[in-house]
Amino acid sequence: MKNNGQNSEDLRRKLLDDVYAGAFAGGMPVMLMEEDEIRKADDEELEKIAKRHGLK
């Protein structure tokens, strides 16, 4: 069974994958801002970002 920290890191990885895919679609400046936000986010913030990206 995964603990909450591992789940958060899995979610962080999925969000970063989503942001990187968007960068290839022409959104490089936005990708850089979102990447930084995702990397610094705590568990609660990650959940909010995931909802914004449609992953939750």
Buried (B, 14 or more C-beta within 10 A) or exposed (E): EEEEEEEBEEBBEBBBEBBEEBBEEEBEEEBEEBBEBBEEBEEEEBBEBBEEBEBE
